């Protein structure tokens, strides 16, 4: 694969050393290409518009606008790139707040470099990615109140429910489109509608919500 066809990544972190290390890891991968580096939240908002990346890695603890505020602002301005939090914080509240605010994954900086790159590659395929020790935290803490769950399901069309179940299995839009014999664009529209109906902000939250709903 040429670098022109590779998945484009915007890296947001206020530590130059971390950026240098991740840049070197990405440069070794033919299917990944770094299109921008931001050292602050404000810079990230500007570069996201300019670069239109496929994926953004976002530090949580930054000076000025922190990672969560940056994440919320990116989503509020319509950013559709997959956004992965890459942080030293394994605090339960940080994990939950990030996912609720629209993150597509949450990875810890102390991960093995090879594992980190593998997780980033998985995220580019539409999969939810979490550092292993955080998965249980997410699964138990994102349960929605029954009143919302029961009402929410009844608002979905049969097609939206079908897509939600496939999201819960970890399928990307491309794989869902292939499974249901519809276009990627049609899947995106359905995902957007079902997230709005369920008052959820990300595919990850939708997947966990569905798993918990089915377990009731």
Secondary structure, 3 states (H helix, E strand, C coil): CCCCCCEEEEEECCCHHHHHHHHHHHHCCCCEEEEEEECCHHHHHHHHHHHCCCEEEECCCCCCCCHHHHHHHHHHCCCCCEEEEEECCCCHHHHHHHHHCCCCEEEECCCCHHHHHHHHHHHHCCCCEECHHHHHHHHHHCCCCHHHHHHHHHHCCHHHHHHHHHHHCCCCHHHHHHHHCCCHHHHHHHHHHHHHHHCCCCHHHHHHHHHHHHHC
